[in-house]
Structures are given as structure tokens and as C-alpha cells.
Amino acid sequence: MKRRSIGLVVICLVATFFAITASVPNVSGAELKIGVLTPLTGYVAYFGQLQEAALKVAQKDFAKLGPSGGFDLKFIIYDTGSKPQDAILMAQKLMHSDNVLSILGPYLSTECEQVFPIVNRDKVPIITASSAKAGLTAANRPWTFRNVMTSDKINEPAFRAWVKQKNIKTVAILTDIKSKVSETYGKEVAPMFLKKYGVRIVEDIDFVTEDVDFSAQITRVKRANPDGIVLAGEYSMAANIAREARKQGLKQPFITDVPTIGTADYIKLGGDSVEGTFGPSDFWANSPDPKIQTFVKKFKAELGQDKTPSNTTAAMYDTAFITRYLVGKVGISGKASDLQKDREKIRDGWASLKDYPGELQGKTTIDKNGDALKDFYMLTVKGGQWVKAAE
């Protein structure tokens, strides 16, 4: 009788255990799918490939840290081809076929202009780690976010310092009108702050991304003889313009925007011609901060020793880490039936993010418009590298 009673107790305990565990999902180490839209081909493929490498580094770092809230993050990366129409198709696939929790990207402001309204309508949190055109998130609340500083917020201190330090009274602006971020900088942001600080624009010159010969544009600049030159173009075009300017004997100082500032390839292409270039960035790869140097070392091991992370590389890495942090904080279910509720939790987590101690970009807060507020640097090219500039 005694042995029979013990056996019944054991059977009851086992049955109770299975009844309890059957009602609780086994989420330890389960995968959560995070979508990624970035240009791996097309005219800004260089920056998309840097972001992809940053995510690979993040994935390895996550593996060492273990699950967050019981979950591992799985990145599903799609190439937008640097084209808005492809970004739309890939976003729809991520939302409705892959059933991702959230989307990181896309890269370009032209892509975000098309993708954000669709994703906002379908109620999936989306966070770009690169698009800097002001107003994009504000126009698509409450599901869209940006983990970079908008062009207007980060550039005003740069223009103020440059105008004062270089005694700038007149400028020529050269703008890539095919690139939305460059066009916004050259046609809206730069003129706004130049006017504010009493600077007159004596030449406003357009070019397009495919241009390789800038001799005619620089001849016009030379004739106008401004005090300074604003380079509103991606790093390769900006470097080629700088080289042509120096070739024609111009010695005026350059100022440029975030996509070029801090990019090592701008210096590689421009050489001595880009010395003294000035501008802002929310990431500095040459920073002596041990965390940044550790990341740079891992990044180079992933992509190649000749590659250097840009600000949007660091922003993607930090965006991945913030996503992981929020997954652990907001109480994700992970059940297919709770997907929309989980998306809402992640959305609310991004909306309430305040003073998050970023891995590479310092404290990050999301404002009421869904835009990031971060610390940033003033950088200049000196001795063939980016260094901190006097503010």
C-alpha cells in the first residue's frame, strides 16, 4: 500500500508539472524575427553593406550575452537596391509574409518617404538608422522612428562654428539633386542656417549622382570667389569636387553633411584636397573611447581591415541593441496570436525611450516626433584623419 501511494503521488506530480508547463510557452532562446531594409546594391550600396556588417557584429555580441527576455533576435535582411519601389515591396513582405516584430531601416530618405506611410498604416514599428530628412517621422505617427539626428538639429551648430572660425561672409553651394538627403542639405538646411548667420550665397550649383567631371561647376565657383564652399553630396562626389577645386587653385574651406563627415573613404578619395573639411557627426570612429575602438576592431574583422564604420553603421548597431533591450523590457509574448500586441509594446518602448546609454553613440532619447536626440561631435580632417574640431 505504501509503495502504491508513493507511485500515485509521483504520477500526480508529473501530471501537474506537464499541465503547468503546457500552459506556459517555452520562450527561452526562442527566435524573434526583426526585419531589416538596407541597400546592398545600387548607388548607396557601400553604406548598406556597412550596416549589414554592423548587424553581423551585433548578432555575435548578442550570442555572447544570451537571450533577452527569453528571446534571441533573428535579423531578416532585404536589399532595397537603393530604390523606393523595392523598399516598399520588401517592407510588405517583412510585415505580411515574414511577420516580423519590427523593421529596421530603410536607409534613404527617398525610401522612407514611400515606406513610412505604408508601414504606419499597417501598424508595425519601423526605425530608420540613417534617414536624416526632417519631418518624415512627424508626418507618420505613431509607428515610425528615427535613431539618428535630423539634418536640421545636427547641422546648425556646425554652420555657426564654421562661419565664426573661418570668417565666412559668402559661399557657393554644390548640391546633388538626385540624392534626397543631399538635396535637403543643400537646398533647405544649409541656406536656412547660412541666412541666419548672415552669409550670402553667391553660387547655387546643381549636379547629379552619376557626374564624374566637376570642372565646369568649379569654374563657376572660382569666378564667384566665395569665402567658403558647401559640399552637399555623398562622400565620393564631395571628394571629387574637393579635388577639382584644389586642382583649379581654390583654397576656400569646405563644410559638408553627416553622410560624408567621418567617412574614411572621403579622405582616401580626396587626399590632401579634403584637409580642413568641417562638419558634424554623431559617431567618431577615431574616438579613444574603448567601447568604440573595440567595435571598430570587430567591424574590421567582419568586413575587412580597409573598411571603417560610418555614423549610420554605428546607428544601426545601436538600433539593434535598443531593440534587444526593449524586447527584454516590455514583456514580449512571442506567440503568433499576440504578434500585434507585441508590436504595440515595441512601439511604445521606442516612444518612451529616454537617456538610453548607447553602445556607440552615447545617450539616446526619442522625442515626441519619433526622432532621436543624441550627443554629437564637430569633426575636421587634419593630417589625413578625422579629428575633433574646435567648436
LOKE-653210 format. One line per 5 residues: their letters; for each residue z, y, x of C-alpha. Coordinates in steps of 0.5 Angstrom, whole numbers, m for minus. Example, Ala and Ser with C-alpha at 12.3 -4.5 7.8 and 13.67 -1.06 7.14 Angstrom:
2
AS) 16 m9 25 | 14 m2 27
This chain:
391
MKRRS) 0 0 0 | 2 5 5 | m5 4 9 | m9 5 3 | m5 11 1
IGLVV) m7 14 8 | m14 12 7 | m14 16 1 | m12 22 4 | m17 22 9
ICLVA) m22 21 4 | m20 27 0 | m19 31 6 | m26 29 9 | m29 31 2
TFFAI) m25 37 1 | m28 39 8 | m35 38 6 | m34 41 0 | m32 48 3
TASVP) m37 48 9 | m42 46 4 | m41 53 0 | m41 57 7 | m47 58 10
NVSGA) m48 56 18 | m50 62 21 | m47 61 28 | m53 62 32 | m58 63 26
ELKIG) m64 67 27 | m65 74 24 | m73 76 24 | m74 83 27 | m81 86 26
VLTPL) m84 90 32 | m90 94 32 | m93 97 38 | m100 98 41 | m101 92 46
TGYVA) m109 94 46 | m112 101 45 | m111 107 48 | m104 107 49 | m103 100 51
YFGQL) m100 102 57 | m93 105 53 | m93 99 48 | m93 94 54 | m87 97 57
QEAAL) m84 97 50 | m85 89 50 | m82 88 57 | m76 92 55 | m75 87 49
KVAQK) m76 81 53 | m71 84 58 | m66 85 51 | m67 78 49 | m65 76 55
DFAKL) m59 80 55 | m57 78 48 | m58 71 50 | m52 72 55 | m48 76 50
GPSGG) m49 71 45 | m49 71 37 | m48 78 34 | m44 77 27 | m46 70 28
FDLKF) m54 71 29 | m59 71 34 | m65 76 34 | m72 74 34 | m77 79 35
IIYDT) m84 78 32 | m88 83 36 | m95 85 33 | m100 89 36 | m103 95 33
GSKPQ) m108 96 37 | m106 104 37 | m110 104 30 | m106 107 24 | m110 102 20
DAILM) m108 96 24 | m101 98 24 | m101 98 16 | m104 91 16 | m98 89 21
AQKLM) m93 92 17 | m95 89 11 | m95 82 14 | m88 83 17 | m85 85 10
HSDNV) m88 80 6 | m90 74 10 | m85 74 15 | m79 77 11 | m76 81 17
LSILG) m70 84 16 | m72 91 19 | m78 93 23 | m78 97 30 | m84 102 31
PYLST) m89 104 30 | m91 108 37 | m96 113 35 | m94 119 30 | m101 118 27
ECEQV) m99 111 26 | m92 113 23 | m96 118 18 | m99 112 15 | m94 106 15
FPIVN) m88 110 14 | m89 112 6 | m91 104 5 | m85 101 8 | m81 107 5
RDKVP) m84 105 m2 | m82 97 m1 | m75 99 2 | m75 96 9 | m71 99 14
IITAS) m76 102 20 | m74 105 26 | m79 108 31 | m77 109 38 | m83 113 40
SAKAG) m86 118 35 | m83 125 36 | m87 129 31 | m82 133 27 | m81 132 19
LTAAN) m84 124 19 | m77 121 17 | m75 127 13 | m81 126 8 | m80 119 8
RPWTF) m73 118 6 | m68 114 6 | m71 108 9 | m75 111 16 | m71 113 22
RNVMT) m73 115 29 | m69 113 35 | m72 119 40 | m71 126 40 | m76 130 36
SDKIN) m81 134 40 | m78 141 37 | m71 139 39 | m72 137 46 | m77 142 48
EPAFR) m74 149 46 | m69 148 52 | m75 146 57 | m79 152 55 | m73 157 55
AWVKQ) m71 155 62 | m79 155 65 | m80 162 62 | m74 164 65 | m74 161 72
KNIKT) m82 162 73 | m82 169 70 | m88 167 65 | m91 172 61 | m98 169 60
VAILT) m100 162 59 | m106 157 58 | m105 151 54 | m110 145 54 | m109 140 48
DIKSK) m111 133 47 | m113 134 40 | m114 126 39 | m107 125 40 | m103 127 34
VSETY) m96 128 39 | m100 132 44 | m104 136 38 | m97 137 35 | m94 139 42
GKEVA) m100 144 44 | m102 147 37 | m95 147 34 | m89 146 38 | m91 150 45
PMFLK) m94 156 41 | m87 157 37 | m83 157 43 | m87 161 47 | m88 166 42
KYGVR) m80 166 41 | m79 167 49 | m84 173 49 | m90 169 52 | m97 171 51
IVEDI) m102 165 50 | m109 167 54 | m113 161 53 | m112 155 48 | m117 150 50
DFVTE) m118 143 47 | m120 136 50 | m120 129 47 | m117 123 50 | m123 120 53
DVDFS) m125 126 57 | m125 125 65 | m128 131 67 | m124 138 66 | m128 142 71
AQITR) m130 147 65 | m123 147 62 | m120 149 68 | m126 154 70 | m124 158 63
VKRAN) m116 158 66 | m118 160 72 | m122 166 69 | m116 168 65 | m111 167 71
PDGIV) m104 166 67 | m97 165 70 | m97 158 67 | m100 152 65 | m98 148 59
LAGEY) m101 141 59 | m101 138 52 | m104 131 54 | m101 124 55 | m100 122 63
SMAAN) m107 120 65 | m110 126 62 | m105 131 64 | m105 128 72 | m113 129 72
IAREA) m112 136 69 | m107 138 74 | m111 135 80 | m117 139 78 | m113 145 77
RKQGL) m111 145 84 | m118 143 87 | m120 150 84 | m115 153 87 | m110 155 82
KQPFI) m102 155 84 | m99 156 77 | m93 152 75 | m94 146 70 | m90 144 64
TDVPT) m91 138 59 | m88 134 54 | m84 128 54 | m89 122 54 | m91 125 61
IGTAD) m84 127 63 | m81 122 67 | m87 117 67 | m88 115 74 | m96 114 74
YIKLG) m97 121 72 | m94 122 80 | m98 116 82 | m105 119 79 | m103 126 80
GDSVE) m100 126 87 | m99 133 91 | m102 136 85 | m97 135 80 | m91 137 84
GTFGP) m86 142 81 | m88 140 74 | m83 141 69 | m80 138 62 | m75 135 58
SDFWA) m74 127 57 | m68 123 54 | m69 118 60 | m69 119 67 | m71 112 71
NSPDP) m68 115 78 | m62 117 75 | m56 114 79 | m52 111 73 | m51 104 75
KIQTF) m53 101 68 | m60 105 68 | m61 102 75 | m59 95 73 | m64 96 67
VKKFK) m70 98 72 | m69 92 76 | m69 87 71 | m75 91 68 | m79 91 74
AELGQ) m77 83 75 | m80 82 68 | m87 87 68 | m88 88 76 | m85 92 82
DKTPS) m90 97 81 | m88 99 74 | m83 104 72 | m80 104 65 | m81 111 61
NTTAA) m77 114 56 | m80 110 50 | m79 104 54 | m71 106 54 | m71 108 47
MYDTA) m74 101 45 | m69 97 49 | m63 102 46 | m66 101 39 | m66 93 40
FITRY) m59 94 42 | m57 98 36 | m60 93 31 | m56 88 34 | m50 92 34
LVGKV) m51 93 26 | m52 86 25 | m45 85 27 | m42 91 24 | m45 91 17
GISGK) m44 84 15 | m51 80 14 | m51 74 10 | m57 71 13 | m59 68 6
ASDLQ) m66 68 4 | m64 70 m3 | m60 76 0 | m65 79 4 | m66 86 0
KDREK) m58 87 0 | m58 85 8 | m64 90 9 | m60 95 5 | m54 94 9
IRDGW) m58 95 16 | m61 102 13 | m54 104 11 | m52 102 18 | m57 107 21
ASLKD) m56 112 16 | m49 113 18 | m49 112 26 | m45 117 30 | m44 117 37
YPGEL) m46 110 39 | m46 109 46 | m53 108 48 | m54 103 54 | m59 107 57
QGKTT) m60 114 53 | m53 116 52 | m49 117 45 | m54 117 39 | m53 120 32
IDKNG) m57 120 27 | m58 126 23 | m59 127 15 | m66 127 16 | m66 120 20
DALKD) m67 123 26 | m64 121 33 | m59 127 36 | m59 125 44 | m57 128 51
FYMLT) m63 129 55 | m65 132 62 | m69 137 65 | m74 134 70 | m78 136 75
VKGGQ) m83 133 80 | m80 134 87 | m82 130 94 | m86 125 89 | m81 123 84
WVKAA) m78 126 78 | m71 129 80 | m66 133 75 | m68 141 75 | m64 147 74
E) m63 149 67
